[in-house]
């Protein structure tokens, strides 16, 4: 197989959306599924829904990442809790010029990847694209949001510009960011506010921004994360207003955490709220609202008693 420019690992909402958009734009891409059965389900193409418009895209599929010639970019679009098992396999699938891109919610993924692969190999991405996986190989694109790419400790990197070029060609509102740590804190504030609240209430993102009690809570959750980000040296600009704006902009989407709860999958609670709580505790920043939400989510997803 000729090495692709972009190899996307993970056929969840983001992986499907990204791989389909790259294919449509002519960016050499392959989507890596979870194994032969999952690859078989994708053989008929990826179905992308935008409003009333349905498009089936013939995305090149691989059943295992070991079947793919080392690409220019491995984009790891798996859930944060699947990263640890994936990284040793990615480490064995690197070419001399391969860069690995973390695409997870939360704060931990870039550091986890850097610890496994070396920080020189890794770029971090964060996205506010809103997408819901509606079935195997089916994704509904429900809100256009920005995507940032950059080195995990900040600064510029020509590889980020190259990936951004591919993403822009694919129609993403992508930009290279020289301040990725602040971007990741900002995205964590948005996710710590929207995701657990939507999962606890079973509401789409837009309703959280529309109803008075949840508007107040969204703000409070995001502002607590903002206080921790400031203490960590990455001040955010009005994180409360931003959480409200993202919830409104992605109004018809259900957050990835609610999608996980509905599908009976583990959630990214630890990577999002857990990670900000741990960092805040180390920095001496109180986070009472996030603490309550964390315990409520943990209770919601406990196995049912026998
Ligand atoms: O990142 C998201 C998620 O659901 O994980 C947002 C931007 C909140 C879109 O739903």
Boltz pocket constraint, residues with backbone or C-beta under 6 A from the ligand:
constraints:
  - pocket:
      binder: B
      contacts: [[A, 105], [A, 127], [A, 128], [A, 129], [A, 130], [A, 131], [A, 190], [A, 191], [A, 194], [A, 195], [A, 205], [A, 246], [A, 250], [A, 253], [A, 254], [A, 255], [A, 256], [A, 257]]
      max_distance: 6.0
